[in-house]
C-alpha cells in the first residue's frame, strides 16, 4: 500500500479581515490537493470555492449536514462556485475545514470532498460536501471566500498541501 505524502505548498495567515484567500501558481507536480482552513468570518455567510478565476455556472455540489438535533441535505447545480456550508452558513465561532481536490492537474472534470465542523457553545454543525467543477483545465489557482458581502476574520489560517 502506497503512503500519501503531504507537502505544504503555501500558508496564508490573515493579519486583518479579508474578503477572500487565493492560492495561485499552483504547481502541477502532485496527484491531489488538500486545503485546510481554520478561522471565522466577521459576520457569517457561506464558505465558497472557485478555481482559476472561473465565475461562470460550471460548478455543482451536494451537501449532507447534521446539527445534533436535525439532519438534512442540499444541492446546487449550474452554480458559480462550490458552496461548502450551504446548510447553516459559516458562524462567527471558529470552524475547521478540510477540502480535498482529486486529480487537480488531470484532463477530466475536477471533483472534491470537503468536511466542515464547528462548535457554537455545545451546538454546532458537521457537514460533508462533494463538488464538481465542469472543466478539463488543470487547477492553477483556488479562491476561497465567504458569501460576497462578508469577510474572513483576522488570524484565520489557510494551508494548501500537495499530495
C-alpha positions as CSV (number, residue, x, y, z in Angstrom):
1,X,0.0,0.0,0.0
2,X,1.4,3.4,-1.0
3,X,1.7,6.1,1.6
4,X,0.4,9.6,0.9
5,X,3.0,12.3,1.5
6,X,1.6,15.8,2.3
7,X,3.9,18.6,1.2
8,X,3.0,22.2,2.3
9,X,2.7,24.4,-0.8
10,X,1.6,27.7,0.9
11,X,0.1,29.0,4.1
12,X,-1.8,32.3,4.5
13,X,-2.5,33.8,7.9
14,X,-4.7,36.9,7.9
15,X,-3.3,39.9,9.7
16,X,-6.7,41.6,9.2
17,X,-10.1,40.8,7.9
18,X,-10.1,39.8,4.2
19,X,-12.8,39.2,1.6
20,X,-11.0,36.1,0.2
21,X,-7.9,34.0,0.3
22,X,-6.4,32.9,-3.0
23,X,-3.7,30.4,-3.7
24,X,-2.2,30.9,-7.2
25,X,0.6,29.5,-9.4
26,X,-0.2,26.0,-8.0
27,X,2.4,23.6,-9.5
28,X,1.0,20.5,-11.3
29,X,3.5,18.2,-9.7
30,X,1.2,16.5,-7.2
31,X,-1.7,14.0,-7.6
32,X,-4.2,15.7,-5.3
33,X,-4.5,18.8,-3.2
34,X,-5.8,19.4,0.3
35,X,-6.7,22.8,1.6
36,X,-7.1,23.2,5.3
37,X,-8.9,26.2,6.8
38,X,-9.2,27.2,10.5
39,X,-10.8,30.5,11.3
40,X,-14.0,32.5,11.4
41,X,-15.9,35.1,9.4
42,X,-16.6,38.6,10.5
43,X,-20.4,38.1,10.4
44,X,-21.4,34.8,8.8
45,X,-22.0,33.8,5.2
46,X,-21.4,30.6,3.2
47,X,-17.9,29.3,2.5
48,X,-17.4,29.3,-1.2
49,X,-14.7,28.0,-3.6
50,X,-13.8,28.9,-7.2
51,X,-11.0,27.6,-9.4
52,X,-8.8,29.5,-11.9
53,X,-11.0,32.6,-11.6
54,X,-14.0,30.8,-13.2
55,X,-17.2,32.7,-12.1
56,X,-19.4,31.0,-14.7
57,X,-22.0,28.4,-13.8
58,X,-19.7,25.4,-14.1
59,X,-20.0,24.1,-10.5
60,X,-22.3,21.6,-8.8
61,X,-22.4,20.4,-5.2
62,X,-24.3,18.1,-2.8
63,X,-24.1,18.5,0.9
64,X,-25.1,16.4,3.9
65,X,-25.3,18.0,7.3
66,X,-26.2,17.4,10.9
67,X,-26.6,19.6,13.9
68,X,-27.1,17.1,16.7
69,X,-30.8,17.7,16.7
70,X,-31.5,17.6,13.0
71,X,-30.1,16.4,9.7
72,X,-30.6,17.3,6.1
73,X,-29.2,17.7,2.6
74,X,-29.0,20.4,-0.1
75,X,-27.5,20.7,-3.5
76,X,-26.7,23.2,-6.2
77,X,-26.4,22.8,-9.9
78,X,-25.1,25.2,-12.5
79,X,-23.7,27.3,-9.7
80,X,-20.9,30.0,-9.9
81,X,-19.0,28.4,-7.1
82,X,-19.0,25.3,-4.8
83,X,-20.7,26.1,-1.5
84,X,-19.2,24.2,1.4
85,X,-21.6,25.5,4.1
86,X,-24.9,25.8,2.4
87,X,-27.0,24.4,5.3
88,X,-26.3,26.8,8.1
89,X,-23.7,29.2,6.8
90,X,-20.4,29.9,8.5
91,X,-20.8,31.1,12.1
92,X,-18.6,33.7,13.7
93,X,-17.2,31.0,16.0
94,X,-14.1,29.1,14.9
95,X,-14.5,26.4,12.2
96,X,-12.3,23.7,10.8
97,X,-12.5,22.8,7.1
98,X,-10.6,20.1,5.1
99,X,-11.1,20.3,1.4
100,X,-9.6,17.6,-0.9
101,X,-9.3,18.1,-4.7
102,X,-8.7,15.0,-6.7
103,X,-6.6,14.8,-9.9
104,X,-6.5,18.6,-10.0
105,X,-3.9,18.6,-12.8
106,X,-5.6,15.9,-14.9
107,X,-7.7,16.4,-18.1
108,X,-11.1,15.4,-16.7
109,X,-13.7,17.3,-14.7
110,X,-12.5,18.1,-11.2
111,X,-14.1,16.5,-8.1
112,X,-13.7,17.5,-4.5
113,X,-14.7,16.4,-1.0
114,X,-15.0,18.8,1.9
115,X,-15.6,18.1,5.6
116,X,-16.6,21.0,7.9
117,X,-17.3,21.3,11.6
118,X,-17.8,24.0,14.2
119,X,-18.9,24.3,17.8
120,X,-21.2,27.0,19.0
121,X,-21.0,26.5,22.7
122,X,-22.3,23.0,22.6
123,X,-24.5,23.2,19.5
124,X,-22.6,23.0,16.2
125,X,-22.7,21.6,12.7
126,X,-21.0,18.9,10.9
127,X,-21.1,19.0,7.1
128,X,-19.9,16.8,4.2
129,X,-19.9,18.2,0.7
130,X,-19.0,16.7,-2.7
131,X,-18.4,19.1,-5.5
132,X,-17.7,19.2,-9.2
133,X,-16.1,21.7,-11.5
134,X,-17.1,21.0,-15.1
135,X,-13.7,21.9,-16.7
136,X,-10.8,19.8,-18.0
137,X,-8.3,22.6,-17.3
138,X,-5.6,22.0,-14.7
139,X,-6.3,23.9,-11.5
140,X,-3.7,26.6,-11.1
141,X,-5.5,28.8,-8.5
142,X,-8.0,28.4,-5.8
143,X,-10.1,31.2,-4.3
144,X,-12.0,30.6,-1.0
145,X,-14.4,33.3,0.3
146,X,-17.4,33.8,2.4
147,X,-20.6,35.0,0.6
148,X,-19.5,38.1,-1.2
149,X,-20.7,40.6,1.4
150,X,-18.7,39.0,4.3
151,X,-15.0,38.6,5.2
152,X,-12.8,36.1,6.9
153,X,-11.7,37.4,10.3
154,X,-8.2,38.3,11.3
155,X,-6.0,35.3,12.4
156,X,-7.8,32.9,10.1
157,X,-5.3,30.4,8.6
158,X,-5.4,28.5,5.3
159,X,-2.8,26.0,4.2
160,X,-2.6,24.3,0.8
161,X,-1.0,20.9,0.7
162,X,0.2,18.8,-2.3
163,X,-0.3,15.1,-2.0
